Amino acid sequence: MPNQQQTAIVTGGGTGIGRAISLALARRGFAVGVIYARSQTDAEDTLRQIEQEGGTARSFATDVRDRQAVQAMVRQIAEDWGPLRYLVNNAAITRQLPFADLGAIEDEMWEELYATNVKGAFHCAQAAAPYLRQTPGAAILNIGSIAGETGYGSSIPYATSKAALHGLTRSLARALAPEIRVNCLAPGAVETRWWAGHEDNMRRLTGSLLLQRISTPEDIAETALMLLEARSMTGQILRAENGQTL
């Protein structure tokens, strides 16, 4: 980790996995931009915890679907705080739908999920790349999903959008090498608010887990930091799913 304070941006940084990653980075000495779209209260709670622990953070209301808003946010963080080393594309949405019911899928669902889960990640990478190139050891981490590997998840549009994000990871790894490493972490089921009220569906989707446990956001954050630091890895999709797909 850096000797002097450097900066990380975490989209969807106020809740769940994003919150855990924001806290973990702050504990490693990074100034953290906690990006949120609708979860202002959660983002502010994350910010307060970081500051109470002696860390540096700011929250930014930014819709990753809005390219110009993303560019303005990244520019402000980079200019105010200095070296940008890490971008974590965690912002994502889903729709809980009966998986086999194709008739339940509307066009607007495809557009909504792709705009956030795929184009949003690209917007952030596009805006951050010029700043990341200036920082040795820079990396982008996309938070994908095991649904993007298996094709099975909370809905077909969600699983497909995550598969596209995995593909985007490989493309960006080629486009941004050698200065910027780009990897993807594909969690299985994680104990977050996404599954509140849908616990039975979560257990059905995960099937038999060899480790007989559901991941916590902190588990995923620990693995995320490992990938951000992995100097010999780029273009990789790392599964963190408790043996679900073995």
Accessible surface in RSA format (square Angstrom, percent):
REM  Atomic radii and reference values for relative SASA: ProtOr
REM  Chains: A
REM  Algorithm: Lee & Richards
REM  Probe-radius: 1.40
REM  Slices: 20
REM RES _ NUM      All-atoms   Total-Side   Main-Chain    Non-polar    All polar
REM                ABS   REL    ABS   REL    ABS   REL    ABS   REL    ABS   REL
RES MET A   1    84.96  44.0  21.76  14.4  63.19 150.5  22.80  19.4  62.15  82.3
RES PRO A   2    30.19  22.0   3.50   3.2  26.69  97.0  12.25  10.1  17.95 111.5
RES ASN A   3   166.41 114.8 122.54 118.4  43.86 105.6  37.33  89.8 129.08 124.8
RES GLN A   4   113.36  63.4 104.68  76.5   8.68  20.7  46.76  99.5  66.60  50.5
RES GLN A   5    93.82  52.5  71.87  52.5  21.94  52.2  29.52  62.8  64.29  48.8
RES GLN A   6    20.78  11.6  20.39  14.9   0.39   0.9   0.39   0.8  20.39  15.5
RES THR A   7     0.81   0.6   0.81   0.8   0.00   0.0   0.00   0.0   0.81   1.2
RES ALA A   8     0.00   0.0   0.00   0.0   0.00   0.0   0.00   0.0   0.00   0.0
RES ILE A   9     0.03   0.0   0.03   0.0   0.00   0.0   0.03   0.0   0.00   0.0
RES VAL A  10     0.00   0.0   0.00   0.0   0.00   0.0   0.00   0.0   0.00   0.0
RES THR A  11     1.95   1.4   1.95   2.0   0.00   0.0   0.27   0.4   1.68   2.5
RES GLY A  12    20.25  25.0   0.00   N/A  20.25  25.0  18.33  50.3   1.92   4.3
RES GLY A  13     0.00   0.0   0.00   N/A   0.00   0.0   0.00   0.0   0.00   0.0
RES GLY A  14     2.52   3.1   0.00   N/A   2.52   3.1   0.36   1.0   2.16   4.8
RES THR A  15    31.76  22.6  27.30  27.7   4.46  10.6   9.83  13.2  21.93  33.2
RES GLY A  16    23.11  28.5   0.00   N/A  23.11  28.5  14.13  38.8   8.99  20.1
RES ILE A  17    24.21  13.8  20.88  15.6   3.33   8.0  20.88  15.0   3.33   9.0
RES GLY A  18     0.00   0.0   0.00   N/A   0.00   0.0   0.00   0.0   0.00   0.0
RES ARG A  19    70.68  29.7  70.68  36.0   0.00   0.0  23.39  32.0  47.30  28.7
RES ALA A  20     6.85   6.3   1.43   2.2   5.42  12.3   4.10   5.8   2.76   7.3
RES ILE A  21     0.00   0.0   0.00   0.0   0.00   0.0   0.00   0.0   0.00   0.0
RES SER A  22     0.00   0.0   0.00   0.0   0.00   0.0   0.00   0.0   0.00   0.0
RES LEU A  23    12.27   6.8  12.18   8.7   0.09   0.2  12.21   8.6   0.06   0.2
RES ALA A  24    19.04  17.5  15.64  24.1   3.40   7.7  18.06  25.4   0.98   2.6
RES LEU A  25     0.00   0.0   0.00   0.0   0.00   0.0   0.00   0.0   0.00   0.0
RES ALA A  26     9.72   8.9   2.12   3.3   7.60  17.3   2.29   3.2   7.44  19.7
RES ARG A  27   141.83  59.6 102.65  52.3  39.18  93.3  56.58  77.3  85.26  51.7
RES ARG A  28   109.77  46.1  92.35  47.1  17.42  41.5  27.94  38.2  81.83  49.6
RES GLY A  29    37.69  46.5   0.00   N/A  37.69  46.5  33.60  92.2   4.09   9.2
RES PHE A  30     0.77   0.4   0.00   0.0   0.77   2.0   0.00   0.0   0.77   2.2
RES ALA A  31     2.11   1.9   2.11   3.3   0.00   0.0   2.11   3.0   0.00   0.0
RES VAL A  32     0.00   0.0   0.00   0.0   0.00   0.0   0.00   0.0   0.00   0.0
RES GLY A  33     0.00   0.0   0.00   N/A   0.00   0.0   0.00   0.0   0.00   0.0
RES VAL A  34     0.00   0.0   0.00   0.0   0.00   0.0   0.00   0.0   0.00   0.0
RES ILE A  35     1.09   0.6   1.09   0.8   0.00   0.0   1.09   0.8   0.00   0.0
RES TYR A  36    26.93  12.6  23.60  13.4   3.32   8.6  10.90   8.2  16.02  19.8
RES ALA A  37    60.60  55.7  30.30  46.8  30.30  68.9  32.19  45.3  28.41  75.3
RES ARG A  38   189.16  79.4 156.58  79.8  32.57  77.6  79.61 108.8 109.54  66.4
RES SER A  39    23.83  20.1  16.20  21.6   7.63  17.6  12.86  27.4  10.97  15.4
RES GLN A  40    94.27  52.7  93.04  68.0   1.23   2.9  15.63  33.3  78.64  59.6
RES THR A  41    96.81  68.9  95.04  96.4   1.76   4.2  58.60  78.7  38.21  57.8
RES ASP A  42    48.55  34.0  47.87  47.6   0.68   1.6   2.63   6.2  45.92  45.8
RES ALA A  43     0.00   0.0   0.00   0.0   0.00   0.0   0.00   0.0   0.00   0.0
RES GLU A  44    59.99  34.4  59.74  45.2   0.25   0.6  13.00  25.1  46.99  38.4
RES ASP A  45    54.64  38.3  50.73  50.5   3.91   9.3  16.68  39.3  37.96  37.9
RES THR A  46     0.00   0.0   0.00   0.0   0.00   0.0   0.00   0.0   0.00   0.0
RES LEU A  47    30.83  17.2  30.83  22.1   0.00   0.0  30.83  21.6   0.00   0.0
RES ARG A  48   117.75  49.4 116.71  59.5   1.05   2.5  52.80  72.2  64.96  39.4
RES GLN A  49    50.23  28.1  49.12  35.9   1.11   2.6  16.10  34.3  34.13  25.9
RES ILE A  50     0.94   0.5   0.16   0.1   0.78   1.9   0.79   0.6   0.15   0.4
RES GLU A  51    91.90  52.8  75.19  56.9  16.72  39.8  26.82  51.9  65.09  53.1
RES GLN A  52   147.71  82.6 107.68  78.7  40.03  95.3  46.78  99.6 100.93  76.5
RES GLU A  53    89.34  51.3  49.57  37.5  39.76  94.7  43.82  84.8  45.51  37.2
RES GLY A  54    70.16  86.5   0.00   N/A  70.16  86.5  35.74  98.1  34.42  77.1
RES GLY A  55    22.82  28.1   0.00   N/A  22.82  28.1  11.95  32.8  10.87  24.3
RES THR A  56    50.80  36.1  47.15  47.8   3.65   8.7  27.47  36.9  23.33  35.3
RES ALA A  57     6.27   5.8   0.00   0.0   6.27  14.3   0.00   0.0   6.27  16.6
RES ARG A  58    81.37  34.2  80.63  41.1   0.74   1.8  35.79  48.9  45.58  27.6
RES SER A  59    35.06  29.6  13.77  18.4  21.29  49.0   0.00   0.0  35.06  49.1
RES PHE A  60    20.78  10.4  16.98  10.5   3.80   9.9  20.78  12.6   0.00   0.0
RES ALA A  61    72.66  66.8  39.46  60.9  33.20  75.5  40.20  56.6  32.46  86.0
RES THR A  62    10.48   7.5   4.28   4.3   6.19  14.8   3.85   5.2   6.63  10.0
RES ASP A  63    50.74  35.5  45.51  45.3   5.23  12.4  21.73  51.1  29.01  28.9
RES VAL A  64     9.69   6.4   8.76   7.9   0.93   2.2   8.76   7.6   0.93   2.5
RES ARG A  65   106.71  44.8  88.86  45.3  17.85  42.5  19.41  26.5  87.29  52.9
RES ASP A  66    68.51  48.0  61.14  60.9   7.37  17.4  19.66  46.3  48.85  48.7
RES ARG A  67   112.04  47.0 108.66  55.4   3.39   8.1  34.31  46.9  77.74  47.1
RES GLN A  68   139.51  78.0 133.75  97.7   5.76  13.7  35.97  76.6 103.54  78.5
RES ALA A  69    35.68  32.8  24.16  37.3  11.52  26.2  32.23  45.4   3.45   9.1
RES VAL A  70     0.00   0.0   0.00   0.0   0.00   0.0   0.00   0.0   0.00   0.0
RES GLN A  71    53.43  29.9  50.80  37.1   2.64   6.3  12.07  25.7  41.37  31.4
RES ALA A  72    45.35  41.7  41.31  63.8   4.04   9.2  41.68  58.7   3.66   9.7
RES MET A  73     7.93   4.1   3.52   2.3   4.42  10.5   7.43   6.3   0.50   0.7
RES VAL A  74     0.40   0.3   0.37   0.3   0.03   0.1   0.37   0.3   0.03   0.1
RES ARG A  75   110.28  46.3 110.16  56.2   0.12   0.3  28.07  38.4  82.20  49.8
RES GLN A  76    77.74  43.5  73.25  53.5   4.50  10.7  22.41  47.7  55.34  42.0
RES ILE A  77     0.16   0.1   0.04   0.0   0.11   0.3   0.16   0.1   0.00   0.0
RES ALA A  78    10.15   9.3   2.81   4.3   7.34  16.7   3.09   4.3   7.06  18.7
RES GLU A  79   123.17  70.7  87.66  66.3  35.51  84.5  38.70  74.9  84.47  69.0
RES ASP A  80    81.05  56.8  47.06  46.8  33.99  80.4  15.27  35.9  65.77  65.6
RES TRP A  81    56.03  22.5  32.32  15.6  23.71  55.7  23.18  12.4  32.85  53.3
RES GLY A  82    30.08  37.1   0.00   N/A  30.08  37.1  27.00  74.1   3.08   6.9
RES PRO A  83    53.45  39.0  43.23  39.4  10.22  37.1  52.65  43.5   0.80   5.0
RES LEU A  84     1.72   1.0   0.00   0.0   1.71   4.3   0.00   0.0   1.71   4.6
RES ARG A  85    25.76  10.8  25.76  13.1   0.00   0.0   0.13   0.2  25.63  15.5
RES TYR A  86     0.15   0.1   0.15   0.1   0.00   0.0   0.00   0.0   0.15   0.2
RES LEU A  87     0.29   0.2   0.29   0.2   0.00   0.0   0.29   0.2   0.00   0.0
RES VAL A  88     0.00   0.0   0.00   0.0   0.00   0.0   0.00   0.0   0.00   0.0
RES ASN A  89     6.72   4.6   3.83   3.7   2.89   7.0   3.46   8.3   3.26   3.1
RES ASN A  90    21.17  14.6  14.82  14.3   6.35  15.3   0.37   0.9  20.80  20.1
RES ALA A  91    27.98  25.7  14.88  23.0  13.11  29.8  17.44  24.6  10.54  27.9
RES ALA A  92    21.76  20.0   3.77   5.8  17.99  40.9   3.77   5.3  17.99  47.7
RES ILE A  93    29.87  17.0  27.75  20.7   2.11   5.1  29.87  21.5   0.00   0.0
RES THR A  94    29.20  20.8  10.49  10.6  18.71  44.6  10.49  14.1  18.71  28.3
RES ARG A  95    71.66  30.1  69.35  35.4   2.31   5.5  24.34  33.3  47.33  28.7
RES GLN A  96    49.19  27.5  22.31  16.3  26.88  64.0  21.98  46.8  27.21  20.6
RES LEU A  97    32.25  18.0  22.43  16.0   9.82  24.7  25.25  17.7   7.00  18.8
RES PRO A  98    89.35  65.1  75.20  68.6  14.15  51.4  87.26  72.0   2.09  13.0
RES PHE A  99    57.18  28.6  47.08  29.2  10.10  26.3  48.20  29.2   8.98  25.7
RES ALA A 100    97.13  89.3  68.68 106.0  28.45  64.7  75.82 106.8  21.30  56.4
RES ASP A 101    66.76  46.8  59.30  59.0   7.46  17.6  19.28  45.4  47.48  47.3
RES LEU A 102   122.02  68.0 110.55  79.1  11.47  28.8 110.55  77.6  11.47  30.9
RES GLY A 103    67.24  82.9   0.00   N/A  67.24  82.9  41.21 113.1  26.03  58.3
RES ALA A 104    29.71  27.3  15.26  23.5  14.45  32.9  25.69  36.2   4.02  10.6
RES ILE A 105    35.10  20.0  14.85  11.1  20.25  48.8  14.85  10.7  20.25  55.0
RES GLU A 106    94.96  54.5  93.06  70.4   1.90   4.5  25.18  48.7  69.78  57.0
RES ASP A 107   109.55  76.7 104.75 104.3   4.80  11.4  26.03  61.3  83.52  83.3
RES GLU A 108    83.68  48.0  80.24  60.7   3.44   8.2  55.66 107.7  28.02  22.9
RES MET A 109    17.30   9.0  17.30  11.4   0.00   0.0  17.30  14.7   0.00   0.0
RES TRP A 110    80.70  32.4  80.23  38.8   0.47   1.1  65.83  35.1  14.87  24.1
RES GLU A 111   116.08  66.6 106.82  80.8   9.25  22.0  53.01 102.5  63.07  51.5
RES GLU A 112    54.77  31.4  49.09  37.1   5.68  13.5  16.63  32.2  38.14  31.1
RES LEU A 113     0.08   0.0   0.08   0.1   0.00   0.0   0.08   0.1   0.00   0.0
RES TYR A 114    70.45  32.9  70.45  40.1   0.00   0.0  54.81  41.2  15.64  19.3
RES ALA A 115    23.79  21.9  22.28  34.4   1.51   3.4  23.12  32.6   0.67   1.8
RES THR A 116    13.54   9.6  12.52  12.7   1.02   2.4   8.04  10.8   5.49   8.3
RES ASN A 117     2.24   1.5   0.00   0.0   2.24   5.4   0.58   1.4   1.66   1.6
RES VAL A 118    20.71  13.6  20.71  18.8   0.00   0.0  20.71  18.0   0.00   0.0
RES LYS A 119   117.98  57.6 116.94  71.8   1.03   2.5  61.71  55.5  56.27  59.9
RES GLY A 120     0.03   0.0   0.00   N/A   0.03   0.0   0.03   0.1   0.00   0.0
RES ALA A 121     8.15   7.5   3.87   6.0   4.27   9.7   6.53   9.2   1.62   4.3
RES PHE A 122    80.56  40.3  80.56  49.9   0.00   0.0  80.56  48.8   0.00   0.0
RES HIS A 123    16.69   9.1  16.00  11.1   0.69   1.8   5.55   5.7  11.14  13.0
RES CYS A 124     0.48   0.4   0.48   0.5   0.00   0.0   0.07   0.2   0.41   0.4
RES ALA A 125     1.09   1.0   0.44   0.7   0.65   1.5   0.72   1.0   0.36   1.0
RES GLN A 126    67.14  37.5  50.04  36.6  17.10  40.7  28.11  59.8  39.03  29.6
RES ALA A 127    10.43   9.6   1.16   1.8   9.26  21.1   6.93   9.8   3.50   9.3
RES ALA A 128     0.00   0.0   0.00   0.0   0.00   0.0   0.00   0.0   0.00   0.0
RES ALA A 129     9.86   9.1   9.86  15.2   0.00   0.0   9.86  13.9   0.00   0.0
RES PRO A 130    73.49  53.6  65.75  59.9   7.74  28.1  70.72  58.4   2.77  17.2
RES TYR A 131    58.04  27.1  55.92  31.8   2.11   5.5  38.59  29.0  19.45  24.0
RES LEU A 132     0.12   0.1   0.00   0.0   0.12   0.3   0.00   0.0   0.12   0.3
RES ARG A 133   100.27  42.1  80.49  41.0  19.78  47.1  35.00  47.8  65.27  39.6
RES GLN A 134   140.47  78.5 106.31  77.7  34.16  81.3  45.48  96.8  94.99  72.0
RES THR A 135     6.05   4.3   2.72   2.8   3.33   7.9   2.16   2.9   3.89   5.9
RES PRO A 136   113.96  83.1  95.49  87.0  18.47  67.1 107.68  88.9   6.28  39.0
RES GLY A 137     9.55  11.8   0.00   N/A   9.55  11.8   3.97  10.9   5.58  12.5
RES ALA A 138     0.56   0.5   0.00   0.0   0.56   1.3   0.00   0.0   0.56   1.5
RES ALA A 139     1.92   1.8   1.92   3.0   0.00   0.0   1.92   2.7   0.00   0.0
RES ILE A 140     1.70   1.0   0.00   0.0   1.70   4.1   0.00   0.0   1.70   4.6
RES LEU A 141     1.15   0.6   1.15   0.8   0.00   0.0   1.15   0.8   0.00   0.0
RES ASN A 142     0.02   0.0   0.02   0.0   0.00   0.0   0.00   0.0   0.02   0.0
RES ILE A 143     7.43   4.2   6.87   5.1   0.57   1.4   6.87   4.9   0.57   1.5
RES GLY A 144     4.16   5.1   0.00   N/A   4.16   5.1   0.00   0.0   4.16   9.3
RES SER A 145    10.74   9.1  10.74  14.3   0.00   0.0   2.52   5.4   8.22  11.5
RES ILE A 146    11.86   6.7  11.86   8.8   0.00   0.0  11.86   8.5   0.00   0.0
RES ALA A 147     3.30   3.0   3.30   5.1   0.00   0.0   3.30   4.7   0.00   0.0
RES GLY A 148    12.04  14.9   0.00   N/A  12.04  14.9   0.18   0.5  11.87  26.6
RES GLU A 149    58.28  33.5  24.41  18.5  33.87  80.6   3.56   6.9  54.71  44.7
RES THR A 150    64.38  45.8  28.20  28.6  36.17  86.2  35.54  47.7  28.83  43.6
RES GLY A 151    43.95  54.2   0.00   N/A  43.95  54.2  29.94  82.2  14.01  31.4
RES TYR A 152    92.01  43.0  85.70  48.8   6.32  16.4  61.15  46.0  30.86  38.0
RES GLY A 153     7.05   8.7   0.00   N/A   7.05   8.7   5.17  14.2   1.88   4.2
RES SER A 154     5.01   4.2   3.30   4.4   1.71   3.9   2.64   5.6   2.37   3.3
RES SER A 155     0.40   0.3   0.10   0.1   0.30   0.7   0.40   0.8   0.00   0.0
RES ILE A 156    43.89  25.0  42.40  31.6   1.49   3.6  42.79  30.8   1.10   3.0
RES PRO A 157     0.00   0.0   0.00   0.0   0.00   0.0   0.00   0.0   0.00   0.0
RES TYR A 158    18.57   8.7  18.57  10.6   0.00   0.0   8.18   6.1  10.39  12.8
RES ALA A 159     3.88   3.6   2.99   4.6   0.89   2.0   3.25   4.6   0.63   1.7
RES THR A 160    51.81  36.8  47.41  48.1   4.40  10.5  37.97  51.0  13.84  20.9
RES SER A 161     0.00   0.0   0.00   0.0   0.00   0.0   0.00   0.0   0.00   0.0
RES LYS A 162     4.60   2.2   4.60   2.8   0.00   0.0   0.00   0.0   4.60   4.9
RES ALA A 163    44.77  41.2  35.13  54.2   9.64  21.9  36.55  51.5   8.22  21.8
RES ALA A 164    30.98  28.5  15.63  24.1  15.35  34.9  26.90  37.9   4.07  10.8
RES LEU A 165     3.27   1.8   3.27   2.3   0.00   0.0   3.27   2.3   0.00   0.0
RES HIS A 166     2.92   1.6   2.92   2.0   0.00   0.0   2.92   3.0   0.00   0.0
RES GLY A 167    29.51  36.4   0.00   N/A  29.51  36.4  27.79  76.3   1.72   3.9
RES LEU A 168    30.71  17.1  24.27  17.4   6.44  16.2  28.61  20.1   2.10   5.7
RES THR A 169     0.00   0.0   0.00   0.0   0.00   0.0   0.00   0.0   0.00   0.0
RES ARG A 170   116.56  48.9 114.74  58.5   1.83   4.3  49.85  68.1  66.71  40.4
RES SER A 171    67.43  57.0  58.84  78.5   8.59  19.8  31.06  66.1  36.37  51.0
RES LEU A 172    14.11   7.9  13.95  10.0   0.16   0.4  14.11   9.9   0.00   0.0
RES ALA A 173     6.17   5.7   4.64   7.2   1.52   3.5   5.06   7.1   1.11   2.9
RES ARG A 174   208.80  87.7 184.35  94.0  24.45  58.2  64.13  87.6 144.67  87.7
RES ALA A 175    68.78  63.2  39.38  60.8  29.40  66.9  51.16  72.0  17.62  46.7
RES LEU A 176    13.63   7.6  13.63   9.8   0.00   0.0  13.63   9.6   0.00   0.0
RES ALA A 177    49.82  45.8  32.64  50.4  17.18  39.1  32.78  46.2  17.04  45.1
RES PRO A 178   122.75  89.5  95.35  86.9  27.39  99.6 100.27  82.8  22.48 139.7
RES GLU A 179    79.97  45.9  62.82  47.5  17.15  40.8  33.34  64.5  46.63  38.1
RES ILE A 180     1.56   0.9   0.00   0.0   1.56   3.8   0.04   0.0   1.52   4.1
RES ARG A 181    22.11   9.3  21.76  11.1   0.35   0.8  19.74  27.0   2.37   1.4
RES VAL A 182     0.00   0.0   0.00   0.0   0.00   0.0   0.00   0.0   0.00   0.0
RES ASN A 183     2.89   2.0   2.87   2.8   0.02   0.0   1.24   3.0   1.66   1.6
RES CYS A 184     0.00   0.0   0.00   0.0   0.00   0.0   0.00   0.0   0.00   0.0
RES LEU A 185     0.00   0.0   0.00   0.0   0.00   0.0   0.00   0.0   0.00   0.0
RES ALA A 186     0.00   0.0   0.00   0.0   0.00   0.0   0.00   0.0   0.00   0.0
RES PRO A 187     6.83   5.0   4.88   4.4   1.95   7.1   4.88   4.0   1.95  12.1
RES GLY A 188    11.27  13.9   0.00   N/A  11.27  13.9   1.98   5.4   9.29  20.8
RES ALA A 189    11.16  10.3   1.28   2.0   9.88  22.5   5.10   7.2   6.06  16.0
RES VAL A 190     7.67   5.0   6.40   5.8   1.26   3.0   6.40   5.6   1.26   3.4
RES GLU A 191   102.65  58.9  85.70  64.8  16.96  40.4  32.79  63.4  69.86  57.0
RES THR A 192    32.89  23.4  14.48  14.7  18.41  43.9  18.44  24.8  14.45  21.8
RES ARG A 193   141.37  59.4 120.52  61.4  20.85  49.6  64.74  88.5  76.64  46.4
RES TRP A 194    89.26  35.8  76.28  36.9  12.99  30.5  57.08  30.4  32.18  52.2
RES TRP A 195    36.37  14.6  36.08  17.5   0.29   0.7  27.36  14.6   9.02  14.6
RES ALA A 196    66.65  61.3  49.04  75.7  17.61  40.1  52.70  74.2  13.95  37.0
RES GLY A 197    70.37  86.8   0.00   N/A  70.37  86.8  35.63  97.8  34.74  77.8
RES HIS A 198    72.55  39.7  67.92  47.2   4.64  11.9  36.86  38.0  35.69  41.5
RES GLU A 199    74.26  42.6  73.24  55.4   1.02   2.4  34.76  67.2  39.50  32.3
RES ASP A 200    99.28  69.5  93.36  92.9   5.92  14.0  31.42  73.9  67.86  67.7
RES ASN A 201    29.06  20.0  27.65  26.7   1.42   3.4  10.54  25.4  18.52  17.9
RES MET A 202    14.43   7.5  14.43   9.6   0.00   0.0  14.30  12.2   0.13   0.2
RES ARG A 203   134.21  56.3 125.87  64.2   8.33  19.8  62.99  86.1  71.22  43.2
RES ARG A 204   149.69  62.9 127.29  64.9  22.41  53.3  68.27  93.3  81.43  49.4
RES LEU A 205    22.19  12.4  13.40   9.6   8.78  22.1  13.40   9.4   8.78  23.6
RES THR A 206    11.17   7.9   8.40   8.5   2.76   6.6   5.50   7.4   5.66   8.6
RES GLY A 207    51.88  64.0   0.00   N/A  51.88  64.0  35.66  97.9  16.22  36.3
RES SER A 208    96.58  81.6  73.53  98.1  23.05  53.1  51.27 109.2  45.32  63.5
RES LEU A 209    21.55  12.0  13.33   9.5   8.22  20.7  13.33   9.4   8.22  22.1
RES LEU A 210   105.15  58.6  82.56  59.1  22.58  56.8  85.98  60.4  19.16  51.6
RES LEU A 211   115.43  64.3  96.27  68.9  19.16  48.2 100.14  70.3  15.29  41.2
RES GLN A 212   162.05  90.6 127.43  93.1  34.61  82.4  41.93  89.2 120.12  91.1
RES ARG A 213   100.81  42.3  90.29  46.0  10.52  25.0  48.40  66.2  52.41  31.8
RES ILE A 214    36.32  20.7  27.60  20.6   8.73  21.0  27.60  19.9   8.73  23.7
RES SER A 215     5.15   4.4   5.15   6.9   0.00   0.0   0.00   0.0   5.15   7.2
RES THR A 216    41.19  29.3  41.19  41.8   0.00   0.0  37.73  50.7   3.46   5.2
RES PRO A 217    20.12  14.7  20.12  18.3   0.00   0.0  20.12  16.6   0.00   0.0
RES GLU A 218   109.54  62.9 103.68  78.4   5.87  14.0  60.51 117.0  49.03  40.0
RES ASP A 219    42.56  29.8  38.11  37.9   4.45  10.5  14.33  33.7  28.23  28.2
RES ILE A 220     1.86   1.1   1.86   1.4   0.00   0.0   1.86   1.3   0.00   0.0
RES ALA A 221     4.20   3.9   4.20   6.5   0.00   0.0   4.20   5.9   0.00   0.0
RES GLU A 222   130.38  74.9 119.89  90.7  10.49  25.0  47.63  92.1  82.75  67.6
RES THR A 223    32.06  22.8  29.53  29.9   2.53   6.0  10.95  14.7  21.11  31.9
RES ALA A 224     0.00   0.0   0.00   0.0   0.00   0.0   0.00   0.0   0.00   0.0
RES LEU A 225     6.95   3.9   6.88   4.9   0.07   0.2   6.95   4.9   0.00   0.0
RES MET A 226    99.93  51.8  92.59  61.3   7.34  17.5  58.74  49.9  41.19  54.6
RES LEU A 227     1.49   0.8   0.11   0.1   1.38   3.5   0.36   0.3   1.14   3.1
RES LEU A 228     1.42   0.8   0.39   0.3   1.03   2.6   1.42   1.0   0.00   0.0
RES GLU A 229    63.75  36.6  51.56  39.0  12.19  29.0  21.74  42.1  42.00  34.3
RES ALA A 230    22.38  20.6  11.33  17.5  11.05  25.1  22.38  31.5   0.00   0.0
RES ARG A 231   156.92  65.9 131.01  66.8  25.91  61.7  47.22  64.5 109.70  66.5
RES SER A 232   116.94  98.8  76.64 102.3  40.30  92.8  49.00 104.4  67.93  95.2
RES MET A 233    56.16  29.1  53.41  35.3   2.74   6.5  36.49  31.0  19.66  26.1
RES THR A 234    55.58  39.5  46.17  46.8   9.40  22.4  46.02  61.8   9.55  14.4
RES GLY A 235    14.88  18.4   0.00   N/A  14.88  18.4   6.50  17.8   8.38  18.8
RES GLN A 236    87.32  48.8  86.31  63.1   1.01   2.4  12.55  26.7  74.77  56.7
RES ILE A 237    29.79  17.0   4.54   3.4  25.25  60.9   4.54   3.3  25.25  68.5
RES LEU A 238    54.58  30.4  53.37  38.2   1.21   3.0  54.58  38.3   0.00   0.0
RES ARG A 239   108.61  45.6  87.91  44.8  20.70  49.3  26.06  35.6  82.55  50.0
RES ALA A 240    21.05  19.4  11.85  18.3   9.20  20.9  21.05  29.6   0.00   0.0
RES GLU A 241    17.90  10.3  14.54  11.0   3.36   8.0   1.31   2.5  16.59  13.5
RES ASN A 242    16.38  11.3   7.64   7.4   8.74  21.0   2.71   6.5  13.67  13.2
RES GLY A 243    18.40  22.7   0.00   N/A  18.40  22.7  12.31  33.8   6.09  13.6
RES GLN A 244    37.70  21.1  17.78  13.0  19.91  47.4   4.27   9.1  33.43  25.4
RES THR A 245    46.04  32.7  13.74  13.9  32.30  77.0  17.35  23.3  28.69  43.4
RES LEU A 246   178.48  99.4 116.82  83.6  61.66 155.0 142.31  99.9  36.17  97.3
END  Absolute sums over single chains surface
CHAIN  1 A    10974.6       8539.6       2435.0       5488.6       5486.0
END  Absolute sums over all chains
TOTAL         10974.6       8539.6       2435.0       5488.6       5486.0
